[in-house]
Amino acid sequence: MDRSLYVAMNGAKQTLLAQTANANNLANTQTTGFKSDFEQFRSMPAFGPGYPARVYAMTERPGSDFSSGTLQTTGRDLDVAIDGHGWIAVTGKDGSEAYTRAGDLRITPEGFLQNGAGLSILGESGKPIVIPPAQKMEIGSDGTITIVPQGTNPTNAAVVDRIKLVNPDIDNLEKRADGLMHPKQGGALPADANVSLVQGSLESSNVNAVSAMVEMIELARNFELQTKVMKNVDDNAGVTAKLMQMA
């Protein structure tokens, strides 16, 4: 009896964890460049003294969906999207170099080029890009940033920097708790000149909202089933206790 209660309890707990991951995907259906997370269940024996007769369920995230989202034309000069494969280098929350597909760029009052999440965009040197005061700015398909400085003739264009674009093997990337991609081996990746940008566009999230909703319903039903099993085990335990008292 204790075995069935343990299995049902563990199944309910792991279902809640899977629901959390699915809810996070659903919450980011409108997040620029977001990559959805996979989740799966697998059996895991409980090892300890004696024979491992107890087997519990374990939820794990085997990886992320690296498929591209759809390109949405915005017409905004500071919006860029990766054309095909590749990633934009940014400074992560911990100060290390990380990678994203979110190209909703903006310029801070201090001149730093950042995306909508407030992450600094890195140049080819690996340092944050700083944009001088300019009356016009363009981002080329290769990531080259060209400006027309304030107070100068429109024909006096100057190259400021070039956005660092990388294109590693996706098997060498992992999505961490900060929502950014990092190399599994650590460190920074080299720039790839073959990655190109589309100015005036953004890449949407690759989350399928309908599939996420269906999975949410399935997980909710699974959780309900586990709780019913736990209640039945409790009821049986109560009946057994009464029979023992009568004996």
MARTORKOL-506487 format. One line per 10 residues: number of its first residue (from 1); their letters; for each residue x, y, z of N, C-alpha, C, O. Coordinates in nm, 2 decimals, padded with zeros to 4 digits. Example, Ala and Ser with C-alpha at 12.3 -4.5 7.8 and 13.67 -1.06 7.14 Angstrom:
residues 2
1 = as = 01.32 -00.57 00.78 01.23 -00.45 00.78 01.32 -00.33 00.78 01.42 -00.33 00.85 | 01.28 -00.22 00.71 01.37 -00.11 00.71 01.29 00.00 00.79 01.34 00.11 00.80 $
end
This chain:
residues 247
1 = mdrslyvamn = 00.08 -00.12 00.00 00.00 00.00 00.00 00.09 00.13 00.00 00.06 00.22 -00.07 | 00.19 00.12 00.08 00.28 00.24 00.08 00.35 00.26 -00.05 00.38 00.38 -00.09 | 00.37 00.16 -00.13 00.43 00.17 -00.26 00.34 00.25 -00.36 00.39 00.34 -00.43 | 00.21 00.22 -00.36 00.12 00.29 -00.45 00.11 00.44 -00.41 00.10 00.52 -00.49 | 00.10 00.46 -00.28 00.10 00.60 -00.23 00.22 00.68 -00.27 00.21 00.79 -00.32 | 00.34 00.62 -00.26 00.46 00.68 -00.29 00.47 00.71 -00.44 00.51 00.82 -00.48 | 00.43 00.61 -00.52 00.44 00.63 -00.67 00.34 00.74 -00.71 00.38 00.83 -00.80 | 00.22 00.74 -00.66 00.12 00.85 -00.69 00.17 00.98 -00.65 00.15 01.08 -00.72 | 00.22 00.99 -00.53 00.27 01.12 -00.48 00.38 01.18 -00.57 00.38 01.29 -00.60 | 00.47 01.09 -00.60 00.59 01.13 -00.68 00.54 01.17 -00.82 00.59 01.27 -00.88 $
11 = gakqtllaqt = 00.44 01.10 -00.88 00.39 01.13 -01.01 00.32 01.26 -01.01 00.34 01.34 -01.11 | 00.25 01.30 -00.90 00.18 01.43 -00.89 00.28 01.54 -00.89 00.27 01.64 -00.95 | 00.39 01.52 -00.81 00.49 01.62 -00.79 00.56 01.65 -00.93 00.58 01.76 -00.96 | 00.60 01.54 -01.00 00.67 01.56 -01.13 00.58 01.62 -01.23 00.62 01.69 -01.32 | 00.45 01.59 -01.22 00.35 01.65 -01.32 00.34 01.80 -01.30 00.33 01.88 -01.39 | 00.35 01.84 -01.17 00.35 01.99 -01.14 00.48 02.05 -01.20 00.47 02.17 -01.25 | 00.59 01.99 -01.19 00.71 02.04 -01.25 00.70 02.05 -01.40 00.75 02.15 -01.46 | 00.65 01.95 -01.46 00.63 01.96 -01.61 00.53 02.07 -01.64 00.54 02.14 -01.75 | 00.43 02.09 -01.56 00.33 02.20 -01.59 00.40 02.33 -01.57 00.36 02.43 -01.65 | 00.49 02.35 -01.48 00.56 02.47 -01.47 00.64 02.50 -01.60 00.64 02.62 -01.64 $
21 = anannlantq = 00.71 02.41 -01.65 00.79 02.43 -01.78 00.69 02.46 -01.89 00.72 02.55 -01.97 | 00.58 02.39 -01.90 00.49 02.42 -02.01 00.42 02.56 -01.99 00.40 02.63 -02.09 | 00.39 02.60 -01.87 00.34 02.73 -01.84 00.44 02.84 -01.88 00.40 02.94 -01.93 | 00.56 02.81 -01.86 00.67 02.91 -01.90 00.67 02.93 -02.05 00.68 03.04 -02.10 | 00.66 02.82 -02.12 00.65 02.83 -02.27 00.53 02.91 -02.31 00.54 02.99 -02.40 | 00.41 02.88 -02.25 00.29 02.94 -02.29 00.30 03.09 -02.26 00.24 03.17 -02.33 | 00.36 03.13 -02.15 00.38 03.27 -02.11 00.47 03.35 -02.20 00.46 03.47 -02.20 | 00.55 03.28 -02.28 00.64 03.34 -02.37 00.60 03.33 -02.52 00.69 03.34 -02.60 | 00.48 03.31 -02.55 00.43 03.30 -02.68 00.45 03.43 -02.76 00.46 03.43 -02.88 | 00.46 03.54 -02.69 00.48 03.67 -02.75 00.62 03.73 -02.73 00.64 03.85 -02.76 $
31 = ttgfksdfeq = 00.71 03.65 -02.67 00.84 03.70 -02.64 00.93 03.69 -02.77 00.94 03.58 -02.83 | 00.99 03.80 -02.81 01.07 03.80 -02.93 01.19 03.70 -02.92 01.27 03.70 -02.82 | 01.20 03.61 -03.02 01.31 03.52 -03.03 01.32 03.41 -02.92 01.42 03.34 -02.91 | 01.20 03.39 -02.85 01.20 03.29 -02.74 01.21 03.15 -02.80 01.14 03.12 -02.91 | 01.28 03.06 -02.74 01.29 02.92 -02.78 01.22 02.83 -02.67 01.26 02.84 -02.56 | 01.13 02.75 -02.71 01.05 02.67 -02.61 01.14 02.56 -02.56 01.23 02.51 -02.62 | 01.10 02.51 -02.44 01.17 02.41 -02.37 01.09 02.28 -02.38 00.97 02.28 -02.38 | 01.17 02.17 -02.40 01.10 02.04 -02.40 01.10 01.99 -02.26 01.18 02.03 -02.17 | 01.01 01.90 -02.23 01.01 01.82 -02.10 00.96 01.68 -02.12 00.88 01.66 -02.21 | 01.01 01.59 -02.04 00.97 01.45 -02.06 00.98 01.38 -01.92 01.05 01.43 -01.83 $
41 = frsmpafgpg = 00.91 01.27 -01.91 00.91 01.19 -01.79 00.99 01.06 -01.82 00.99 01.01 -01.93 | 01.06 01.01 -01.72 01.13 00.88 -01.73 01.13 00.82 -01.59 01.12 00.88 -01.49 | 01.14 00.68 -01.60 01.14 00.61 -01.47 01.28 00.61 -01.41 01.38 00.60 -01.48 | 01.28 00.62 -01.28 01.41 00.62 -01.21 01.39 00.53 -01.08 01.32 00.57 -00.99 | 01.46 00.42 -01.08 01.46 00.33 -00.96 01.52 00.41 -00.84 01.61 00.48 -00.85 | 01.46 00.38 -00.72 01.51 00.44 -00.59 01.61 00.34 -00.53 01.57 00.24 -00.48 | 01.74 00.37 -00.54 01.84 00.28 -00.49 01.87 00.31 -00.34 01.86 00.43 -00.30 | 01.90 00.21 -00.27 01.93 00.22 -00.13 01.96 00.08 -00.07 01.98 -00.01 -00.15 | 01.95 00.07 00.06 01.96 -00.06 00.12 01.86 -00.16 00.07 01.74 -00.13 00.07 | 01.90 -00.28 00.03 01.81 -00.37 -00.03 01.79 -00.36 -00.18 01.86 -00.29 -00.24 $
51 = yparvyamte = 01.69 -00.44 -00.23 01.67 -00.44 -00.37 01.59 -00.31 -00.41 01.50 -00.27 -00.34 | 01.62 -00.25 -00.52 01.55 -00.13 -00.57 01.41 -00.16 -00.62 01.39 -00.16 -00.75 | 01.32 -00.19 -00.53 01.18 -00.23 -00.58 01.09 -00.10 -00.60 00.99 -00.12 -00.66 | 01.14 00.01 -00.56 01.06 00.13 -00.58 01.11 00.21 -00.70 01.23 00.23 -00.72 | 01.01 00.24 -00.79 01.05 00.32 -00.91 00.96 00.44 -00.91 00.84 00.44 -00.90 | 01.02 00.56 -00.93 00.95 00.68 -00.93 00.97 00.75 -01.06 01.06 00.72 -01.14 | 00.88 00.85 -01.09 00.89 00.93 -01.21 00.98 01.05 -01.19 00.98 01.11 -01.08 | 01.05 01.09 -01.30 01.13 01.20 -01.29 01.11 01.29 -01.41 01.11 01.24 -01.53 | 01.09 01.42 -01.39 01.08 01.51 -01.50 01.21 01.57 -01.53 01.28 01.61 -01.44 | 01.24 01.58 -01.66 01.37 01.64 -01.70 01.35 01.72 -01.83 01.26 01.69 -01.91 $
61 = rpgsdfssgt = 01.44 01.81 -01.85 01.44 01.90 -01.97 01.55 01.85 -02.06 01.66 01.89 -02.04 | 01.52 01.77 -02.16 01.62 01.72 -02.25 01.69 01.82 -02.34 01.79 01.80 -02.39 | 01.62 01.94 -02.35 01.68 02.04 -02.44 01.57 02.14 -02.48 01.47 02.15 -02.42 | 01.61 02.22 -02.57 01.52 02.33 -02.62 01.49 02.31 -02.77 01.57 02.25 -02.84 | 01.38 02.37 -02.81 01.35 02.37 -02.95 01.42 02.48 -03.02 01.38 02.60 -03.00 | 01.51 02.45 -03.11 01.59 02.56 -03.18 01.53 02.60 -03.31 01.60 02.67 -03.38 | 01.41 02.55 -03.34 01.35 02.59 -03.47 01.33 02.74 -03.47 01.30 02.80 -03.37 | 01.33 02.80 -03.59 01.31 02.95 -03.60 01.17 02.98 -03.59 01.08 02.91 -03.64 | 01.14 03.10 -03.53 01.01 03.15 -03.53 00.98 03.23 -03.66 01.07 03.24 -03.75 | 00.86 03.28 -03.68 00.83 03.35 -03.81 00.89 03.49 -03.80 00.90 03.55 -03.69 $
71 = lqttgrdldv = 00.93 03.55 -03.91 00.98 03.69 -03.92 00.86 03.78 -03.94 00.78 03.76 -04.03 | 00.85 03.88 -03.85 00.75 03.98 -03.85 00.81 04.12 -03.89 00.90 04.16 -03.82 | 00.76 04.18 -04.00 00.81 04.31 -04.04 00.76 04.42 -03.95 00.63 04.43 -03.94 | 00.85 04.50 -03.90 00.81 04.61 -03.81 00.83 04.74 -03.87 00.77 04.84 -03.84 | 00.93 04.75 -03.96 00.97 04.87 -04.03 01.06 04.96 -03.94 01.09 05.07 -03.98 | 01.09 04.92 -03.82 01.17 04.99 -03.72 01.31 04.97 -03.75 01.36 04.86 -03.77 | 01.39 05.08 -03.76 01.53 05.07 -03.80 01.62 04.99 -03.70 01.71 04.92 -03.74 | 01.58 04.99 -03.58 01.66 04.92 -03.47 01.61 04.78 -03.45 01.67 04.71 -03.37 | 01.51 04.73 -03.52 01.47 04.59 -03.51 01.55 04.51 -03.61 01.55 04.54 -03.73 | 01.61 04.40 -03.57 01.68 04.31 -03.66 01.64 04.17 -03.62 01.61 04.13 -03.51 $
81 = aidghgwiav = 01.65 04.08 -03.72 01.62 03.94 -03.70 01.73 03.86 -03.78 01.78 03.90 -03.88 | 01.76 03.74 -03.72 01.86 03.65 -03.79 01.79 03.59 -03.91 01.68 03.54 -03.90 | 01.86 03.60 -04.02 01.81 03.53 -04.14 01.87 03.39 -04.15 01.98 03.37 -04.20 | 01.79 03.29 -04.11 01.84 03.16 -04.11 01.90 03.12 -03.97 01.84 03.15 -03.87 | 02.01 03.05 -03.98 02.08 03.01 -03.86 02.17 03.12 -03.80 02.22 03.20 -03.88 | 02.19 03.11 -03.67 02.28 03.21 -03.61 02.23 03.27 -03.48 02.11 03.25 -03.45 | 02.31 03.34 -03.41 02.28 03.40 -03.28 02.34 03.54 -03.27 02.45 03.56 -03.32 | 02.28 03.62 -03.19 02.34 03.76 -03.15 02.41 03.75 -03.02 02.35 03.70 -02.92 | 02.53 03.79 -03.01 02.61 03.79 -02.89 02.57 03.91 -02.80 02.56 04.02 -02.84 | 02.54 03.87 -02.67 02.50 03.97 -02.57 02.58 03.95 -02.44 02.64 03.84 -02.42 $
91 = tgkdgseayt = 02.57 04.04 -02.35 02.63 04.03 -02.22 02.52 03.97 -02.13 02.42 04.04 -02.11 | 02.54 03.85 -02.07 02.44 03.80 -01.98 02.43 03.87 -01.85 02.51 03.96 -01.82 | 02.34 03.83 -01.77 02.32 03.89 -01.64 02.44 03.87 -01.55 02.47 03.96 -01.46 | 02.52 03.77 -01.57 02.63 03.74 -01.48 02.76 03.80 -01.54 02.87 03.78 -01.49 | 02.74 03.88 -01.65 02.86 03.94 -01.71 02.93 03.86 -01.82 03.02 03.91 -01.89 | 02.89 03.73 -01.84 02.96 03.65 -01.94 02.89 03.67 -02.07 02.78 03.72 -02.08 | 02.96 03.62 -02.17 02.90 03.63 -02.31 02.80 03.52 -02.33 02.82 03.40 -02.30 | 02.68 03.56 -02.38 02.57 03.46 -02.41 02.51 03.50 -02.54 02.55 03.59 -02.61 | 02.41 03.42 -02.58 02.36 03.44 -02.72 02.20 03.43 -02.72 02.14 03.36 -02.64 | 02.14 03.51 -02.81 02.00 03.52 -02.82 01.96 03.54 -02.96 02.04 03.58 -03.05 $
101 = ragdlritpe = 01.83 03.53 -02.99 01.77 03.56 -03.12 01.69 03.69 -03.11 01.63 03.73 -03.21 | 01.68 03.75 -02.99 01.60 03.87 -02.97 01.67 03.99 -03.03 01.77 04.03 -02.97 | 01.62 04.05 -03.13 01.68 04.16 -03.19 01.61 04.29 -03.18 01.62 04.38 -03.27 | 01.52 04.31 -03.08 01.45 04.43 -03.06 01.54 04.53 -02.99 01.54 04.55 -02.87 | 01.62 04.60 -03.07 01.73 04.68 -03.01 01.68 04.82 -02.98 01.58 04.87 -03.02 | 01.76 04.88 -02.89 01.74 05.02 -02.85 01.87 05.08 -02.80 01.97 05.01 -02.77 | 01.87 05.21 -02.79 01.99 05.28 -02.75 01.96 05.35 -02.62 01.87 05.43 -02.61 | 02.04 05.32 -02.52 02.02 05.38 -02.39 02.07 05.53 -02.39 02.14 05.57 -02.48 | 02.02 05.61 -02.29 02.07 05.75 -02.28 02.22 05.76 -02.28 02.28 05.86 -02.32 | 02.29 05.65 -02.23 02.44 05.65 -02.22 02.50 05.61 -02.35 02.62 05.61 -02.37 $
111 = gflqngagls = 02.42 05.57 -02.45 02.47 05.53 -02.58 02.49 05.38 -02.60 02.53 05.34 -02.71 | 02.46 05.30 -02.50 02.48 05.15 -02.51 02.37 05.09 -02.60 02.25 05.13 -02.58 | 02.40 05.00 -02.69 02.31 04.93 -02.77 02.26 04.81 -02.69 02.34 04.72 -02.66 | 02.13 04.80 -02.66 02.08 04.69 -02.59 01.95 04.63 -02.66 01.90 04.69 -02.75 | 01.91 04.51 -02.62 01.79 04.46 -02.67 01.68 04.48 -02.57 01.70 04.55 -02.47 | 01.56 04.43 -02.60 01.44 04.46 -02.51 01.45 04.41 -02.37 01.39 04.46 -02.28 | 01.54 04.31 -02.35 01.56 04.25 -02.22 01.66 04.33 -02.14 01.70 04.29 -02.03 | 01.72 04.44 -02.20 01.82 04.52 -02.13 01.96 04.46 -02.13 02.05 04.49 -02.05 | 01.99 04.37 -02.23 02.12 04.30 -02.24 02.20 04.38 -02.34 02.15 04.41 -02.45 | 02.32 04.41 -02.31 02.41 04.48 -02.40 02.45 04.40 -02.52 02.49 04.28 -02.50 $
121 = ilgesgkpiv = 02.44 04.46 -02.64 02.48 04.39 -02.76 02.63 04.40 -02.78 02.69 04.51 -02.76 | 02.70 04.29 -02.81 02.84 04.29 -02.82 02.89 04.31 -02.96 02.82 04.27 -03.06 | 03.00 04.38 -02.98 03.07 04.40 -03.11 03.16 04.29 -03.13 03.18 04.19 -03.06 | 03.23 04.30 -03.25 03.33 04.20 -03.29 03.44 04.18 -03.18 03.50 04.07 -03.17 | 03.47 04.29 -03.11 03.58 04.28 -03.01 03.53 04.21 -02.89 03.62 04.18 -02.80 | 03.40 04.18 -02.88 03.35 04.11 -02.76 03.31 04.21 -02.65 03.27 04.17 -02.54 | 03.32 04.34 -02.68 03.28 04.45 -02.58 03.15 04.51 -02.62 03.11 04.51 -02.74 | 03.07 04.56 -02.52 02.94 04.62 -02.55 02.96 04.74 -02.66 03.05 04.81 -02.65 | 02.86 04.74 -02.75 02.86 04.85 -02.85 02.81 04.98 -02.79 02.70 04.98 -02.73 | 02.88 05.09 -02.82 02.84 05.22 -02.78 02.82 05.30 -02.90 02.90 05.31 -02.99 $
131 = ippaqkmeig = 02.70 05.36 -02.91 02.66 05.44 -03.03 02.68 05.59 -03.00 02.61 05.64 -02.91 | 02.76 05.66 -03.07 02.77 05.81 -03.05 02.64 05.88 -03.09 02.56 05.82 -03.17 | 02.62 06.00 -03.05 02.50 06.08 -03.09 02.50 06.08 -03.24 02.59 06.12 -03.31 | 02.38 06.05 -03.30 02.37 06.04 -03.45 02.23 06.08 -03.49 02.13 06.07 -03.42 | 02.23 06.13 -03.61 02.10 06.17 -03.67 02.04 06.06 -03.75 01.92 06.07 -03.79 | 02.12 05.96 -03.78 02.07 05.84 -03.86 02.16 05.72 -03.83 02.28 05.74 -03.81 | 02.09 05.61 -03.83 02.17 05.48 -03.80 02.11 05.37 -03.88 01.99 05.36 -03.90 | 02.20 05.29 -03.94 02.16 05.18 -04.02 02.24 05.05 -03.98 02.36 05.06 -03.94 | 02.18 04.94 -03.98 02.24 04.81 -03.95 02.24 04.73 -04.08 02.13 04.69 -04.13 | 02.36 04.69 -04.13 02.37 04.61 -04.25 02.34 04.47 -04.22 02.33 04.42 -04.11 $
141 = sdgtitivpq = 02.32 04.39 -04.33 02.29 04.25 -04.32 02.40 04.17 -04.25 02.38 04.06 -04.20 | 02.52 04.22 -04.26 02.64 04.16 -04.19 02.66 04.21 -04.05 02.75 04.17 -03.98 | 02.57 04.29 -04.00 02.58 04.34 -03.86 02.65 04.47 -03.85 02.66 04.52 -03.74 | 02.70 04.53 -03.96 02.78 04.65 -03.95 02.69 04.77 -03.92 02.58 04.79 -03.98 | 02.72 04.85 -03.82 02.64 04.96 -03.78 02.71 05.09 -03.84 02.82 05.12 -03.81 | 02.63 05.16 -03.91 02.67 05.28 -03.98 02.58 05.40 -03.93 02.46 05.38 -03.92 | 02.65 05.51 -03.89 02.57 05.62 -03.85 02.61 05.75 -03.92 02.72 05.76 -03.98 | 02.52 05.85 -03.92 02.56 05.98 -03.96 02.56 06.07 -03.83 02.46 06.10 -03.78 | 02.68 06.11 -03.79 02.69 06.19 -03.67 02.61 06.31 -03.67 02.59 06.37 -03.77 | 02.57 06.35 -03.55 02.49 06.47 -03.54 02.57 06.59 -03.58 02.69 06.61 -03.55 $
151 = gtnptnaavv = 02.50 06.69 -03.65 02.56 06.81 -03.70 02.65 06.80 -03.82 02.73 06.89 -03.85 | 02.65 06.68 -03.89 02.74 06.66 -04.00 02.65 06.64 -04.13 02.53 06.63 -04.12 | 02.71 06.65 -04.24 02.64 06.63 -04.37 02.59 06.48 -04.38 02.66 06.39 -04.34 | 02.47 06.46 -04.43 02.42 06.33 -04.44 02.50 06.23 -04.52 02.49 06.11 -04.51 | 02.59 06.28 -04.60 02.68 06.19 -04.68 02.80 06.15 -04.60 02.88 06.06 -04.64 | 02.82 06.21 -04.48 02.94 06.17 -04.40 02.91 06.05 -04.30 02.90 06.07 -04.18 | 02.88 05.94 -04.36 02.85 05.82 -04.29 02.98 05.76 -04.23 03.09 05.76 -04.29 | 02.97 05.70 -04.11 03.08 05.64 -04.04 03.04 05.51 -03.98 02.93 05.49 -03.92 | 03.13 05.41 -03.99 03.11 05.28 -03.93 03.15 05.28 -03.79 03.26 05.31 -03.75 | 03.06 05.24 -03.70 03.08 05.25 -03.55 03.14 05.11 -03.51 03.24 05.11 -03.44 $
161 = driklvnpdi = 03.07 05.01 -03.54 03.11 04.87 -03.50 03.03 04.77 -03.58 02.96 04.81 -03.67 | 03.05 04.65 -03.54 02.98 04.54 -03.61 02.93 04.44 -03.51 03.00 04.39 -03.42 | 02.80 04.41 -03.51 02.74 04.32 -03.41 02.80 04.18 -03.43 02.82 04.13 -03.54 | 02.84 04.13 -03.32 02.90 03.99 -03.32 02.79 03.89 -03.34 02.70 03.88 -03.26 | 02.80 03.82 -03.45 02.71 03.71 -03.48 02.78 03.58 -03.49 02.89 03.57 -03.54 | 02.72 03.48 -03.42 02.78 03.34 -03.42 02.69 03.24 -03.47 02.57 03.26 -03.48 | 02.75 03.13 -03.51 02.67 03.02 -03.56 02.73 02.88 -03.53 02.78 02.81 -03.61 | 02.72 02.85 -03.40 02.78 02.72 -03.35 02.69 02.60 -03.38 02.57 02.62 -03.42 | 02.74 02.49 -03.36 02.65 02.37 -03.37 02.56 02.37 -03.25 02.60 02.38 -03.14 | 02.43 02.35 -03.28 02.33 02.36 -03.17 02.35 02.25 -03.07 02.30 02.26 -02.96 $
171 = dnlekradgl = 02.42 02.14 -03.11 02.45 02.04 -03.01 02.54 02.09 -02.90 02.55 02.03 -02.79 | 02.61 02.20 -02.93 02.71 02.25 -02.83 02.65 02.37 -02.75 02.72 02.43 -02.67 | 02.52 02.39 -02.77 02.45 02.50 -02.70 02.36 02.45 -02.59 02.30 02.34 -02.61 | 02.34 02.52 -02.49 02.24 02.48 -02.39 02.18 02.61 -02.33 02.24 02.71 -02.32 | 02.05 02.59 -02.30 01.97 02.71 -02.25 01.98 02.70 -02.10 01.94 02.60 -02.04 | 02.02 02.81 -02.03 02.03 02.81 -01.89 01.92 02.88 -01.82 01.82 02.93 -01.89 | 01.93 02.90 -01.69 01.82 02.96 -01.61 01.79 03.10 -01.65 01.68 03.15 -01.63 | 01.89 03.17 -01.71 01.87 03.31 -01.75 01.79 03.32 -01.88 01.77 03.43 -01.93 | 01.76 03.21 -01.95 01.69 03.21 -02.07 01.77 03.23 -02.20 01.72 03.24 -02.31 | 01.91 03.24 -02.18 02.00 03.26 -02.29 02.07 03.14 -02.32 02.08 03.04 -02.24 $
181 = mhpkqggalp = 02.13 03.13 -02.44 02.21 03.02 -02.48 02.35 03.04 -02.45 02.41 03.15 -02.46 | 02.41 02.93 -02.40 02.55 02.93 -02.36 02.62 02.81 -02.42 02.56 02.70 -02.43 | 02.75 02.82 -02.45 02.83 02.70 -02.50 02.84 02.60 -02.38 02.87 02.64 -02.27 | 02.82 02.48 -02.41 02.83 02.37 -02.31 02.97 02.37 -02.25 02.99 02.34 -02.13 | 03.07 02.40 -02.33 03.21 02.39 -02.29 03.25 02.52 -02.22 03.37 02.53 -02.17 | 03.17 02.62 -02.22 03.20 02.75 -02.16 03.28 02.84 -02.25 03.31 02.80 -02.36 | 03.31 02.96 -02.21 03.39 03.05 -02.29 03.30 03.13 -02.40 03.18 03.12 -02.39 | 03.37 03.20 -02.49 03.30 03.27 -02.59 03.32 03.21 -02.73 03.43 03.14 -02.75 | 03.22 03.22 -02.81 03.23 03.16 -02.95 03.29 03.26 -03.05 03.27 03.38 -03.03 | 03.35 03.21 -03.15 03.41 03.30 -03.25 03.29 03.36 -03.34 03.19 03.29 -03.36 $
191 = adanvslvqg = 03.31 03.48 -03.40 03.22 03.54 -03.49 03.21 03.46 -03.62 03.31 03.40 -03.66 | 03.10 03.46 -03.68 03.08 03.39 -03.81 03.03 03.49 -03.91 02.92 03.55 -03.90 | 03.11 03.52 -04.02 03.08 03.62 -04.12 02.96 03.58 -04.21 02.91 03.66 -04.28 | 02.92 03.45 -04.20 02.81 03.40 -04.29 02.67 03.43 -04.23 02.58 03.41 -04.30 | 02.66 03.47 -04.10 02.53 03.49 -04.04 02.49 03.63 -04.09 02.57 03.73 -04.09 | 02.36 03.64 -04.13 02.31 03.77 -04.18 02.19 03.81 -04.11 02.12 03.73 -04.05 | 02.16 03.94 -04.11 02.05 04.00 -04.04 01.95 04.06 -04.14 01.99 04.10 -04.25 | 01.83 04.07 -04.09 01.72 04.14 -04.17 01.68 04.26 -04.09 01.62 04.25 -03.98 | 01.71 04.38 -04.14 01.67 04.50 -04.06 01.52 04.53 -04.08 01.46 04.51 -04.18 | 01.46 04.58 -03.97 01.32 04.62 -03.98 01.23 04.50 -03.96 01.11 04.51 -03.99 $
201 = slessnvnav = 01.28 04.39 -03.90 01.20 04.27 -03.87 01.24 04.21 -03.74 01.35 04.24 -03.68 | 01.15 04.13 -03.68 01.17 04.06 -03.56 01.13 03.92 -03.57 01.04 03.89 -03.65 | 01.20 03.83 -03.50 01.16 03.69 -03.50 01.07 03.66 -03.38 01.10 03.70 -03.27 | 00.96 03.60 -03.41 00.86 03.57 -03.31 00.90 03.45 -03.23 01.00 03.38 -03.27 | 00.83 03.42 -03.12 00.86 03.30 -03.04 00.82 03.18 -03.12 00.73 03.19 -03.21 | 00.89 03.07 -03.10 00.86 02.95 -03.17 00.76 02.86 -03.10 00.74 02.74 -03.13 | 00.70 02.91 -02.99 00.60 02.83 -02.91 00.47 02.82 -02.99 00.42 02.92 -03.04 | 00.42 02.70 -03.00 00.29 02.67 -03.05 00.19 02.68 -02.94 00.18 02.59 -02.86 | 00.11 02.79 -02.94 00.02 02.82 -02.83 -00.09 02.71 -02.82 -00.12 02.67 -02.71 | -00.14 02.66 -02.93 -00.24 02.55 -02.93 -00.19 02.43 -02.87 -00.25 02.36 -02.78 $
211 = samvemiela = -00.07 02.38 -02.91 -00.01 02.26 -02.85 00.02 02.28 -02.71 00.00 02.18 -02.63 | 00.07 02.40 -02.67 00.09 02.42 -02.52 -00.03 02.41 -02.44 -00.03 02.36 -02.33 | -00.14 02.47 -02.49 -00.27 02.46 -02.42 -00.32 02.32 -02.41 -00.37 02.27 -02.30 | -00.31 02.24 -02.52 -00.35 02.10 -02.51 -00.26 02.02 -02.41 -00.32 01.94 -02.33 | -00.13 02.05 -02.41 -00.05 01.98 -02.31 -00.08 02.02 -02.17 -00.07 01.94 -02.08 | -00.12 02.15 -02.15 -00.16 02.19 -02.02 -00.28 02.12 -01.97 -00.29 02.08 -01.85 | -00.38 02.09 -02.05 -00.50 02.02 -02.02 -00.46 01.87 -01.98 -00.51 01.82 -01.89 | -00.37 01.81 -02.06 -00.33 01.67 -02.04 -00.26 01.66 -01.91 -00.28 01.56 -01.83 | -00.17 01.75 -01.88 -00.10 01.75 -01.75 -00.19 01.77 -01.63 -00.18 01.71 -01.53 | -00.29 01.86 -01.65 -00.39 01.88 -01.54 -00.47 01.75 -01.51 -00.50 01.72 -01.40 $
221 = rnfelqtkvm = -00.51 01.68 -01.62 -00.58 01.56 -01.60 -00.49 01.45 -01.54 -00.54 01.37 -01.45 | -00.37 01.45 -01.58 -00.27 01.35 -01.52 -00.26 01.38 -01.37 -00.25 01.29 -01.29 | -00.25 01.51 -01.33 -00.23 01.54 -01.19 -00.36 01.50 -01.11 -00.35 01.45 -01.00 | -00.47 01.52 -01.17 -00.60 01.49 -01.11 -00.61 01.34 -01.08 -00.66 01.29 -00.98 | -00.56 01.26 -01.18 -00.56 01.11 -01.17 -00.47 01.07 -01.06 -00.50 00.98 -00.98 | -00.35 01.13 -01.04 -00.26 01.10 -00.93 -00.32 01.13 -00.80 -00.30 01.05 -00.70 | -00.39 01.24 -00.79 -00.45 01.28 -00.66 -00.56 01.18 -00.62 -00.58 01.15 -00.50 | -00.63 01.13 -00.72 -00.74 01.03 -00.69 -00.68 00.90 -00.64 -00.74 00.84 -00.55 | -00.57 00.86 -00.70 -00.50 00.74 -00.65 -00.46 00.76 -00.51 -00.48 00.67 -00.43 | -00.41 00.87 -00.48 -00.36 00.90 -00.34 -00.48 00.89 -00.24 -00.47 00.84 -00.13 $
231 = knvddnagvt = -00.60 00.95 -00.28 -00.71 00.95 -00.20 -00.76 00.80 -00.18 -00.80 00.76 -00.07 | -00.76 00.72 -00.29 -00.81 00.58 -00.28 -00.72 00.51 -00.18 -00.76 00.42 -00.10 | -00.59 00.53 -00.19 -00.49 00.46 -00.10 -00.52 00.50 00.05 -00.52 00.42 00.14 | -00.55 00.63 00.07 -00.58 00.68 00.20 -00.71 00.61 00.26 -00.72 00.57 00.37 | -00.81 00.60 00.17 -00.94 00.54 00.21 -00.92 00.39 00.24 -00.97 00.34 00.34 | -00.84 00.32 00.16 -00.81 00.18 00.18 -00.74 00.16 00.32 -00.76 00.07 00.39 | -00.64 00.26 00.35 -00.57 00.25 00.47 -00.67 00.26 00.59 -00.65 00.20 00.69 | -00.76 00.36 00.57 -00.86 00.38 00.68 -00.95 00.25 00.70 -00.97 00.22 00.82 | -00.99 00.19 00.60 -01.07 00.07 00.61 -00.99 -00.04 00.67 -01.04 -00.12 00.75 | -00.86 -00.06 00.63 -00.78 -00.16 00.69 -00.76 -00.14 00.84 -00.76 -00.24 00.91 $
241 = aklmqma = -00.74 -00.01 00.88 -00.72 00.02 01.02 -00.85 -00.02 01.10 -00.84 -00.07 01.21 | -00.97 00.00 01.04 -01.09 -00.04 01.11 -01.10 -00.19 01.13 -01.14 -00.24 01.23 | -01.07 -00.26 01.02 -01.07 -00.41 01.03 -00.98 -00.47 01.13 -01.01 -00.56 01.20 | -00.86 -00.40 01.14 -00.76 -00.45 01.24 -00.82 -00.42 01.38 -00.79 -00.50 01.48 | -00.89 -00.31 01.40 -00.95 -00.28 01.53 -01.06 -00.38 01.57 -01.07 -00.42 01.69 | -01.13 -00.42 01.47 -01.24 -00.52 01.49 -01.18 -00.66 01.53 -01.24 -00.73 01.61 | -01.07 -00.69 01.47 -01.00 -00.81 01.49 -00.95 -00.82 01.64 -00.89 -00.92 01.68 $
end
